[in-house]
Amino acid sequence: MTDKSPSAFDALHPHAERLRHSPIPDLIAIDAGRPQDFAVRAGPLYASFARQHYDRAALDALFDIAETADLASALRRLFDGDIVNVTEGRAALHTALRSDLSGAAHVREATAQARAARARMATMIEELDASGVTDVVSVGIGGSDLGPRLVADALRDAGGGRRPRVHFVSNVDGNAVRRTLSQLDPARTAAILISKTFGTQETLLNGTVVRDWLRNDARVYAVSANVQRAAAFGIDESRILPMWDWVGGRYSLWSAVGFPIALAIGMDGFERLLAGAADMDAHALATPLRDNVAVWHALTAIWNRNAMHAGSQAVLPYDERLRLLPNYLQQLVMESLGKSARLDGAVLTGHTVPVWWGGAGTDTQHSFFQALHQGTQIVPADFIGVIRADHAHAENHTALLANLLAQTEAFANGQPSDDPHRAYAGNRPSTLLLLDALTPESLGALIALYEHSVYLQSVLWGINAFDQFGVELGKQVASKLLPALQGDAEADDPVTRALLAEIIGRDRLMK
Ligand code: F6P
């Protein structure tokens, strides 16, 4: 079934066509109110969309689309625990882990379960703190790794050096676990195995290596929705924290999946992270569309993808502590929105998610910014800055902010030259997200903003943000190839057969 209906985004095309002849600096020059009017504040977060390549008329068309799609009701459905994950028949109640914004009985029950799990987690953290453990290895992958890894890294200074160090092992490559364990003392280390399914190959293999190295089962903890499987792995139920079907892996850092975060920054810090996300939840749910930062962010994504046809989106945090944000967002955004079937099964004719990628400034300026400034493809960017430095190197911070502002300006304005090699065309769109300071609250708000933007984009595209069938095929093929690599079977595919012969042959030669 192919979707042949007129696209909801058709109304954008005349605007895109019109604006082809009006680059961003011209739009700014003719509209004095734009810097203020194209900006939204939500608590500690200020978002400026003034350097996007749209004008008021194009925005009107975008907000009309938002009204027609009834984004306000879509958010209400999410918060009320409706079955928004239709292909798997599940709710997606990550908001219930941190907010209390629904009267629905099953949502209140979910919030109560999350609170009870946090209370158990707090007790485990007290036990670990009292045990003399200095290091904790967190084993998990995808949503059971990227969120905790990002937040623990971003906020680790908040622990003041008094918290255990948290290390993350995700990749099935044995070099990852070897490198991590080689710096640690098993007598002072604990482990947490995080897996919603407790069936993920990488986590089970790495978890086995870590458990065997530790030789102390009393210091192995788990977080899983499949308590039975975790228990069968040999972890005592008293050390298994729950997860639930109604939380998607990539939306789960607010649950006990955030155990490594709470270890790294303390339980108070973890609660503050949830409070910041809850404030963004309240903003997203209750703020009219025109003042709603999540709606602005989602509509901007739609504009850049479906009206301006950008195939790529950069995310550029100008704060070393947020260096893992692009990795985290790659899963959140691309696993959620990398779909080509609509909710009703019709195959989409337009485009959904572009490729998300990025890195932390100013390093990225010296690596890939050349292509962003002068390459043939326009890559919209989310720049993220933090106003308060939280370190004593004032000159560094001034230089960092100068670079951040300079890049957003140079992207948009460019600079003409008679020499084509030295000309900057400009007209590169960007959003600037500014946090007052990097705190648990502001980081919680920033992540929740992206979650809500992703959901709203999925509503506008008519796709399911909460399944990920696309990752299954590779896993199935890999499991079929295991016996072939061990020499116990033949691969079906002729190219794979030749590659296996090469690998096995060369491996023998090197022994
Ligand atoms: O990459 C696929 C995926 O299913 C992700 O959605 C998930 O976050 C990850 O694997 C890990 O899954 P689990 O938590 O079940 O180990």
Residues whose N, C-alpha, C, O or C-beta is under 5 A from the ligand:
A	BS01	F6P	I141 G142 G143 S144 I194 S195 K196 T197 F198 T200 G249 R250 Q468 V471
